[in-house]
């Protein structure tokens, strides 16, 4: 499910830290919601992929320096 206002995905609640927390259904909404809003509102998949690649590259470089 999505929040209409800013495109957030609803994160399923889990009571304990288990393998369930690493499942696709739990990790995907968490990762999507952590992306900048401007990136999530990309007009096409190609634009999204390009912006995501740049974003991940900048994150990698900032951790290496």
N, C-alpha and C positions, 0 to 999 in steps of 0.2 A: 504494500500500500504506500501511497505517496501523500505527503503533505502538500496541499495545493499551493500554499503561499510561496514556498521556496524550493520545492522539489525534493525534500528530505524523504528518505525511505524509513519506514517504521522498523525499528530494531526489536526482534523478539527478545523477551526477557528470559534470562536464565538465572537460576538461583545459586548455582554452584559453578566453579571453574572446572569444566570437564572437557571432554572431546567435543561436546556439543558446541562450545564456544568457538571451536575452530571449523565448524561446518560452514558450508557455502551460504546457507540461509541466514547465519548469524554474522559472518565476516563481511559479506557483500554490502549489506546496508550500512555497516559501520564504516567501511572504506569509502563508499559513495558519499556519505554524509561528511566525511573529513575533507573532501575535495572543495576547493573554492567555488562559491556559487557561480561566478562568471564562467568557470569551466563546465559546470554541470548544465548550464543553459546554452551550450553550443548549438548552432543551427543545424549542423550536420555531423555525421559520424566521422567524416574525414577531418573536419575542423577539430572535433573533440580529440581524435587520435593525435593530431599535430600538437595541440595545446597540452595534452597529457604527457607526451614525450618530452616536451620542453620542461614542464613542471617536474617530472621525475628526474630529469638530467640535472636541473638546478638543485634539487634536494640532495642528489648524490654528490655533486661538487661541493656543496656547503658542508657536508659531513666529512669530506676528505681534506678540506683545508684546515 
